[in-house]
């Protein structure tokens, strides 16, 4: 029997035209009817194969079955509320950075928190994949975020008191930023872990993740970071930097090394450090360097 592909008269017809031809006079002829039916079947097969290839390349384009679609719809309000919280947080932190730039009369513009904006948009669009990743990241970032307050416990208490006394609004906002971040993480953890969201992820075929892993990784990262910083700020380089600055300024000041490093110059490698010098009247950042 001849293949439908060998019938150019029918190949140039659209699917609607073939359906009309099948219902019209041509459909009364047995041979023509068979050819039209074969052409329709071939086109349906080709369309299905093309659709399967598209879904294989882009699984997100595959429509959900009614049950999964209903679960996704039930989870959407939770995703959207989390998305609005992220956008609000992004606006607050961006406004804070802009205000700091204006008050400091700085020409350096730093774009930060873009990840909050991106995740917020994805959540507003109902992305379950973004919800899974965001919940994982929220757990991972808890300990590193708490350690952003290292200036409260990794430096002399007298320096902390002086910082709050000389710039109370700035230091208080530094603490409030961390508190806000922790609240957002807690909110995301709870909101994106709601039974409706979990059920929608299960229906989508996503495997549930063990959140003890990001918690442990965040803890390890925090401990390693604090350990490295303590080792650097209390090592021989830090002690030498403090001694050099103390010789310049003399007694009556407090000294704290807030950073150490190395610099490679044409004259050779240099030790570098940043030392904070303070008293009741003010705090000064003093850079210092010397040959290795």
DRENDO-1510 file (C-alpha; in Angstrom, 1 decimal, always signed):
<recs>
REC; n; res; u; v; w
REC; 1; UNK; +0.0; +0.0; +0.0 .
REC; 2; UNK; +1.3; +3.5; -0.8 .
REC; 3; UNK; +2.5; +5.6; +2.1 .
REC; 4; UNK; +0.6; +8.8; +2.8 .
REC; 5; UNK; +3.9; +10.7; +2.3 .
REC; 6; UNK; +3.6; +9.9; -1.4 .
REC; 7; UNK; +0.4; +11.9; -1.7 .
REC; 8; UNK; +1.4; +15.5; -2.3 .
REC; 9; UNK; -2.2; +16.5; -2.8 .
REC; 10; UNK; -2.9; +15.8; +0.8 .
REC; 11; UNK; +0.5; +16.9; +2.2 .
REC; 12; UNK; -0.2; +20.5; +1.4 .
REC; 13; UNK; -3.5; +20.5; +3.3 .
REC; 14; UNK; -3.7; +21.6; +6.9 .
REC; 15; UNK; -5.0; +19.3; +9.5 .
REC; 16; UNK; -8.3; +21.2; +9.5 .
REC; 17; UNK; -8.6; +20.9; +5.8 .
REC; 18; UNK; -8.0; +17.1; +6.0 .
REC; 19; UNK; -10.7; +16.8; +8.6 .
REC; 20; UNK; -13.1; +18.8; +6.3 .
REC; 21; UNK; -12.1; +16.6; +3.3 .
REC; 22; UNK; -12.8; +13.5; +5.4 .
REC; 23; UNK; -16.3; +14.8; +6.2 .
REC; 24; UNK; -16.9; +16.0; +2.7 .
REC; 25; UNK; -17.5; +14.3; -0.6 .
REC; 26; UNK; -14.0; +12.8; -0.7 .
REC; 27; UNK; -14.8; +10.9; +2.4 .
REC; 28; UNK; -17.4; +8.9; +0.6 .
REC; 29; UNK; -14.8; +7.3; -1.7 .
REC; 30; UNK; -13.2; +4.4; +0.2 .
REC; 31; UNK; -9.7; +4.7; -1.4 .
REC; 32; UNK; -9.5; +8.5; -0.8 .
REC; 33; UNK; -10.9; +8.2; +2.7 .
REC; 34; UNK; -8.2; +5.6; +3.5 .
REC; 35; UNK; -5.5; +7.9; +2.2 .
REC; 36; UNK; -6.8; +10.9; +4.2 .
REC; 37; UNK; -7.1; +8.9; +7.3 .
REC; 38; UNK; -3.5; +7.6; +6.9 .
REC; 39; UNK; -2.3; +11.2; +6.3 .
REC; 40; UNK; -4.1; +12.4; +9.5 .
REC; 41; UNK; -2.6; +9.5; +11.5 .
REC; 42; UNK; +0.9; +10.2; +10.2 .
REC; 43; UNK; +0.6; +13.9; +11.1 .
REC; 44; UNK; -0.6; +13.1; +14.6 .
REC; 45; UNK; +2.3; +10.7; +15.0 .
REC; 46; UNK; +4.8; +13.3; +13.8 .
REC; 47; UNK; +3.3; +16.0; +16.1 .
REC; 48; UNK; +3.4; +13.7; +19.1 .
REC; 49; UNK; +7.1; +12.8; +18.4 .
REC; 50; UNK; +8.0; +16.5; +18.0 .
REC; 51; UNK; +6.2; +17.2; +21.3 .
REC; 52; UNK; +8.1; +14.4; +23.1 .
REC; 53; UNK; +11.4; +15.7; +21.8 .
REC; 54; UNK; +10.5; +19.2; +23.0 .
REC; 55; UNK; +9.6; +17.8; +26.5 .
REC; 56; UNK; +12.8; +15.9; +26.6 .
REC; 57; UNK; +14.8; +19.0; +25.8 .
REC; 58; UNK; +12.7; +21.3; +28.1 .
REC; 59; UNK; +10.9; +19.2; +30.8 .
REC; 60; UNK; +9.5; +22.4; +32.3 .
REC; 61; UNK; +7.3; +22.8; +29.1 .
REC; 62; UNK; +5.5; +19.5; +29.8 .
REC; 63; UNK; +2.0; +20.3; +31.0 .
REC; 64; UNK; +1.1; +18.9; +34.5 .
REC; 65; UNK; -1.6; +16.3; +34.9 .
REC; 66; UNK; -4.8; +17.6; +36.6 .
REC; 67; UNK; -3.8; +16.3; +40.0 .
REC; 68; UNK; -0.3; +17.8; +39.9 .
REC; 69; UNK; -1.7; +21.1; +38.5 .
REC; 70; UNK; -4.1; +21.3; +41.4 .
REC; 71; UNK; -1.3; +20.7; +43.9 .
REC; 72; UNK; +0.9; +23.4; +42.2 .
REC; 73; UNK; -2.0; +25.8; +42.4 .
REC; 74; UNK; -2.4; +25.1; +46.1 .
REC; 75; UNK; +1.3; +25.8; +46.7 .
REC; 76; UNK; +1.3; +29.0; +44.7 .
REC; 77; UNK; +0.1; +31.3; +47.5 .
REC; 78; UNK; +2.9; +30.2; +49.8 .
REC; 79; UNK; +5.5; +30.7; +47.0 .
REC; 80; UNK; +4.1; +34.2; +46.2 .
REC; 81; UNK; +4.2; +35.3; +49.9 .
REC; 82; UNK; +7.8; +34.2; +50.1 .
REC; 83; UNK; +8.5; +36.0; +46.9 .
REC; 84; UNK; +7.1; +39.3; +48.2 .
REC; 85; UNK; +9.1; +39.0; +51.4 .
REC; 86; UNK; +12.3; +38.6; +49.3 .
REC; 87; UNK; +11.5; +41.6; +47.2 .
REC; 88; UNK; +10.8; +43.6; +50.3 .
REC; 89; UNK; +14.1; +42.6; +51.8 .
REC; 90; UNK; +15.9; +43.4; +48.6 .
REC; 91; UNK; +14.3; +46.9; +48.6 .
REC; 92; UNK; +15.3; +47.5; +52.3 .
REC; 93; UNK; +18.9; +46.4; +51.8 .
REC; 94; UNK; +19.3; +48.3; +48.6 .
REC; 95; UNK; +18.0; +51.4; +50.1 .
REC; 96; UNK; +20.4; +50.9; +53.0 .
REC; 97; UNK; +23.4; +50.6; +50.7 .
REC; 98; UNK; +22.3; +53.7; +48.7 .
REC; 99; UNK; +21.9; +55.7; +51.9 .
REC; 100; UNK; +25.3; +54.7; +53.1 .
REC; 101; UNK; +26.8; +55.7; +49.8 .
REC; 102; UNK; +25.1; +59.1; +50.0 .
REC; 103; UNK; +26.2; +59.8; +53.6 .
REC; 104; UNK; +29.7; +58.7; +52.9 .
REC; 105; UNK; +29.8; +60.8; +49.7 .
REC; 106; UNK; +31.3; +57.8; +47.9 .
REC; 107; UNK; +31.6; +57.3; +44.2 .
REC; 108; UNK; +31.7; +53.6; +44.5 .
REC; 109; UNK; +28.4; +51.9; +43.7 .
REC; 110; UNK; +28.0; +48.3; +44.8 .
REC; 111; UNK; +25.1; +46.3; +43.5 .
REC; 112; UNK; +24.3; +43.7; +46.1 .
REC; 113; UNK; +21.4; +41.4; +46.9 .
REC; 114; UNK; +20.6; +40.7; +43.3 .
REC; 115; UNK; +20.0; +37.1; +44.2 .
REC; 116; UNK; +17.1; +38.1; +46.4 .
REC; 117; UNK; +15.5; +39.9; +43.5 .
REC; 118; UNK; +16.0; +36.9; +41.2 .
REC; 119; UNK; +14.7; +34.3; +43.6 .
REC; 120; UNK; +11.7; +36.6; +44.4 .
REC; 121; UNK; +10.7; +36.8; +40.8 .
REC; 122; UNK; +11.0; +33.1; +40.4 .
REC; 123; UNK; +8.8; +32.5; +43.4 .
REC; 124; UNK; +6.2; +34.9; +42.2 .
REC; 125; UNK; +6.1; +32.9; +39.0 .
REC; 126; UNK; +5.4; +29.8; +41.1 .
REC; 127; UNK; +8.8; +28.0; +40.5 .
REC; 128; UNK; +9.0; +24.9; +42.7 .
REC; 129; UNK; +12.6; +24.4; +41.7 .
REC; 130; UNK; +13.5; +27.8; +43.0 .
REC; 131; UNK; +11.6; +27.1; +46.3 .
REC; 132; UNK; +13.7; +23.9; +46.8 .
REC; 133; UNK; +17.0; +25.6; +46.2 .
REC; 134; UNK; +16.0; +28.7; +48.3 .
REC; 135; UNK; +15.0; +26.5; +51.3 .
REC; 136; UNK; +18.4; +24.7; +51.1 .
REC; 137; UNK; +20.3; +28.0; +50.9 .
REC; 138; UNK; +18.3; +29.4; +53.8 .
REC; 139; UNK; +19.4; +26.6; +56.1 .
REC; 140; UNK; +23.0; +26.8; +54.8 .
REC; 141; UNK; +23.4; +30.5; +55.4 .
REC; 142; UNK; +22.2; +30.6; +59.0 .
REC; 143; UNK; +25.6; +30.2; +60.7 .
REC; 144; UNK; +27.5; +32.4; +58.2 .
REC; 145; UNK; +24.9; +35.1; +58.7 .
REC; 146; UNK; +25.2; +35.0; +62.5 .
REC; 147; UNK; +29.0; +35.3; +62.1 .
REC; 148; UNK; +28.5; +38.6; +60.2 .
REC; 149; UNK; +28.3; +40.0; +63.8 .
REC; 150; UNK; +31.9; +38.9; +64.4 .
REC; 151; UNK; +32.7; +42.5; +65.3 .
REC; 152; UNK; +30.8; +41.9; +68.5 .
REC; 153; UNK; +33.0; +39.1; +69.7 .
REC; 154; UNK; +36.2; +39.0; +67.7 .
REC; 155; UNK; +37.5; +42.4; +68.7 .
REC; 156; UNK; +38.1; +44.2; +72.0 .
REC; 157; UNK; +34.9; +45.1; +73.8 .
REC; 158; UNK; +36.2; +48.7; +74.3 .
REC; 159; UNK; +36.4; +49.1; +70.5 .
REC; 160; UNK; +32.8; +47.8; +70.1 .
REC; 161; UNK; +31.6; +50.3; +72.7 .
REC; 162; UNK; +33.5; +53.1; +70.9 .
REC; 163; UNK; +32.0; +52.1; +67.6 .
REC; 164; UNK; +28.5; +52.2; +69.0 .
REC; 165; UNK; +29.1; +55.5; +70.8 .
REC; 166; UNK; +30.6; +57.3; +67.8 .
REC; 167; UNK; +28.2; +55.9; +65.1 .
REC; 168; UNK; +25.2; +54.4; +67.0 .
REC; 169; UNK; +22.8; +54.4; +64.0 .
REC; 170; UNK; +25.3; +52.7; +61.7 .
REC; 171; UNK; +26.2; +50.0; +64.2 .
REC; 172; UNK; +22.7; +49.4; +65.3 .
REC; 173; UNK; +21.6; +49.0; +61.6 .
REC; 174; UNK; +24.4; +46.5; +61.1 .
REC; 175; UNK; +22.9; +44.4; +63.9 .
REC; 176; UNK; +19.3; +44.9; +62.6 .
REC; 177; UNK; +20.4; +43.8; +59.1 .
REC; 178; UNK; +21.6; +40.5; +60.5 .
REC; 179; UNK; +18.4; +40.1; +62.5 .
REC; 180; UNK; +16.3; +40.9; +59.4 .
REC; 181; UNK; +18.3; +38.3; +57.4 .
REC; 182; UNK; +17.8; +35.6; +60.0 .
REC; 183; UNK; +14.0; +36.4; +60.2 .
REC; 184; UNK; +13.8; +36.1; +56.4 .
REC; 185; UNK; +15.6; +32.7; +56.5 .
REC; 186; UNK; +13.3; +31.4; +59.2 .
REC; 187; UNK; +10.3; +32.6; +57.3 .
REC; 188; UNK; +11.5; +31.0; +54.0 .
REC; 189; UNK; +12.3; +27.8; +55.8 .
REC; 190; UNK; +8.8; +27.5; +57.2 .
REC; 191; UNK; +6.8; +28.9; +54.3 .
REC; 192; UNK; +8.6; +26.8; +51.6 .
REC; 193; UNK; +8.3; +23.7; +53.8 .
REC; 194; UNK; +4.5; +23.9; +54.1 .
REC; 195; UNK; +2.7; +20.6; +53.3 .
REC; 196; UNK; +1.1; +22.1; +50.2 .
REC; 197; UNK; +4.5; +23.0; +48.8 .
REC; 198; UNK; +6.0; +19.7; +49.7 .
REC; 199; UNK; +3.1; +17.8; +48.0 .
REC; 200; UNK; +3.5; +19.9; +44.9 .
REC; 201; UNK; +7.2; +19.1; +44.7 .
REC; 202; UNK; +6.5; +15.4; +45.2 .
REC; 203; UNK; +4.0; +15.5; +42.4 .
REC; 204; UNK; +6.5; +17.3; +40.2 .
REC; 205; UNK; +8.9; +14.4; +40.8 .
REC; 206; UNK; +11.5; +16.3; +42.9 .
REC; 207; UNK; +13.3; +14.3; +45.5 .
REC; 208; UNK; +13.1; +15.5; +49.1 .
REC; 209; UNK; +16.5; +16.8; +50.3 .
REC; 210; UNK; +18.0; +16.2; +53.7 .
REC; 211; UNK; +18.4; +19.7; +55.1 .
REC; 212; UNK; +20.8; +18.4; +57.8 .
REC; 213; UNK; +23.5; +18.5; +55.0 .
REC; 214; UNK; +23.3; +22.3; +54.3 .
REC; 215; UNK; +23.1; +22.9; +58.1 .
REC; 216; UNK; +26.3; +20.9; +58.7 .
REC; 217; UNK; +28.0; +22.6; +55.7 .
REC; 218; UNK; +27.1; +26.0; +57.0 .
REC; 219; UNK; +28.4; +25.2; +60.4 .
REC; 220; UNK; +31.7; +23.9; +59.0 .
REC; 221; UNK; +32.1; +26.9; +56.9 .
REC; 222; UNK; +31.5; +29.2; +59.8 .
REC; 223; UNK; +33.9; +27.4; +62.1 .
REC; 224; UNK; +36.6; +27.3; +59.5 .
REC; 225; UNK; +36.1; +31.0; +58.7 .
REC; 226; UNK; +36.3; +32.1; +62.3 .
REC; 227; UNK; +39.3; +29.8; +62.9 .
REC; 228; UNK; +41.2; +31.3; +59.9 .
REC; 229; UNK; +40.4; +34.8; +60.9 .
REC; 230; UNK; +41.5; +34.3; +64.5 .
REC; 231; UNK; +44.7; +32.7; +63.4 .
REC; 232; UNK; +45.4; +35.6; +61.1 .
REC; 233; UNK; +44.5; +38.4; +63.5 .
REC; 234; UNK; +46.5; +36.9; +66.4 .
REC; 235; UNK; +49.6; +35.6; +64.4 .
REC; 236; UNK; +53.1; +37.0; +64.1 .
REC; 237; UNK; +52.1; +39.4; +61.3 .
REC; 238; UNK; +49.3; +40.9; +63.3 .
REC; 239; UNK; +51.5; +41.3; +66.3 .
REC; 240; UNK; +54.2; +43.1; +64.3 .
REC; 241; UNK; +51.6; +45.4; +62.6 .
REC; 242; UNK; +50.2; +46.3; +66.0 .
REC; 243; UNK; +53.7; +47.0; +67.4 .
REC; 244; UNK; +54.6; +49.3; +64.4 .
REC; 245; UNK; +51.4; +51.4; +64.8 .
REC; 246; UNK; +51.8; +51.5; +68.5 .
REC; 247; UNK; +55.3; +53.0; +68.1 .
REC; 248; UNK; +53.9; +55.7; +65.9 .
REC; 249; UNK; +50.9; +56.7; +68.0 .
REC; 250; UNK; +52.2; +56.0; +71.5 .
REC; 251; UNK; +50.3; +55.1; +74.7 .
REC; 252; UNK; +46.7; +56.2; +75.4 .
REC; 253; UNK; +45.2; +54.4; +72.4 .
REC; 254; UNK; +43.7; +51.0; +71.8 .
REC; 255; UNK; +45.0; +48.9; +68.9 .
REC; 256; UNK; +43.3; +46.2; +67.0 .
REC; 257; UNK; +44.4; +44.5; +63.8 .
REC; 258; UNK; +41.3; +44.1; +61.6 .
REC; 259; UNK; +43.0; +42.6; +58.5 .
REC; 260; UNK; +46.3; +41.2; +57.3 .
REC; 261; UNK; +47.6; +40.2; +53.9 .
REC; 262; UNK; +50.5; +40.3; +51.4 .
REC; 263; UNK; +51.3; +42.6; +48.5 .
REC; 264; UNK; +53.6; +41.8; +45.7 .
REC; 265; UNK; +55.4; +44.9; +44.3 .
REC; 266; UNK; +58.4; +45.5; +42.0 .
REC; 267; UNK; +60.5; +46.0; +45.2 .
REC; 268; UNK; +59.4; +42.6; +46.6 .
REC; 269; UNK; +56.7; +41.1; +48.7 .
REC; 270; UNK; +55.3; +43.1; +51.5 .
REC; 271; UNK; +53.3; +42.3; +54.6 .
REC; 272; UNK; +50.2; +44.5; +54.8 .
REC; 273; UNK; +47.8; +45.1; +57.6 .
REC; 274; UNK; +45.0; +47.4; +58.7 .
REC; 275; UNK; +45.0; +48.5; +62.3 .
REC; 276; UNK; +42.2; +50.3; +64.1 .
REC; 277; UNK; +43.4; +52.9; +66.5 .
REC; 278; UNK; +40.9; +54.4; +68.9 .
REC; 279; UNK; +40.3; +56.4; +72.0 .
REC; 280; UNK; +37.3; +58.2; +73.5 .
REC; 281; UNK; +37.4; +60.9; +70.7 .
REC; 282; UNK; +37.5; +58.7; +67.6 .
REC; 283; UNK; +38.5; +55.7; +65.6 .
REC; 284; UNK; +41.2; +55.7; +62.9 .
REC; 285; UNK; +42.0; +53.0; +60.3 .
REC; 286; UNK; +45.8; +52.9; +59.9 .
REC; 287; UNK; +47.2; +50.9; +57.0 .
REC; 288; UNK; +50.7; +49.6; +57.5 .
REC; 289; UNK; +53.2; +47.6; +55.4 .
REC; 290; UNK; +56.8; +46.3; +55.7 .
REC; 291; UNK; +59.1; +44.1; +53.8 .
REC; 292; UNK; +58.7; +40.3; +54.2 .
</recs>
